[in-house]
Amino acid sequence: QVQLVESGGGKAQPGGSMRLSCRTSEKWFDFIRMGWYRQGPGKQRELVASIHSNGSTNIADSVSGRFIISGDIAKNTVSLQMNSLGPEDTAVYYCNAVGKVSRHNYWGQGTQVTVSS
């Protein structure tokens, strides 16, 4: 069974930074894409950033220039570096992976990020 284990999250002050990491029980190339979604209070889950197995990335306009997604093939890990955080970034962040063959969506358990002074 595929497992996605997230780490990071917590509370940050406006303007601060935080790093989220997600480690998969499977190998990097078992997935066609990995990424991060978030769901803020009263909002729908939205894509934050994703990275394709070929290394190309997709960043939501709302976080472009502030968030960076990266992958570590050797560690089967995808990370999200979040800078210049604002209250609008408060949400539960979910790691996501899409199986290369099955195209099945796998999800982490979610990690809370709260930006507040």
WOPE-V834724 format. One line per field, one symbol per residue. psi: psi as a letter, one per 40 degrees, with the letter a starting at -180 (. if undefined). A space follows every 10 residues. Layout:
# WOPE-V834724
psi->???
This chain:
# WOPE-V834724
psi->hhhhhiiaia hiiheaiihi ihhieiidee idiiahiihi heiihihdii hieeeiihhi deehedihii ihddefihih hhifiideeh ihhhiiihhd ddfihiiiei hhhhhi.
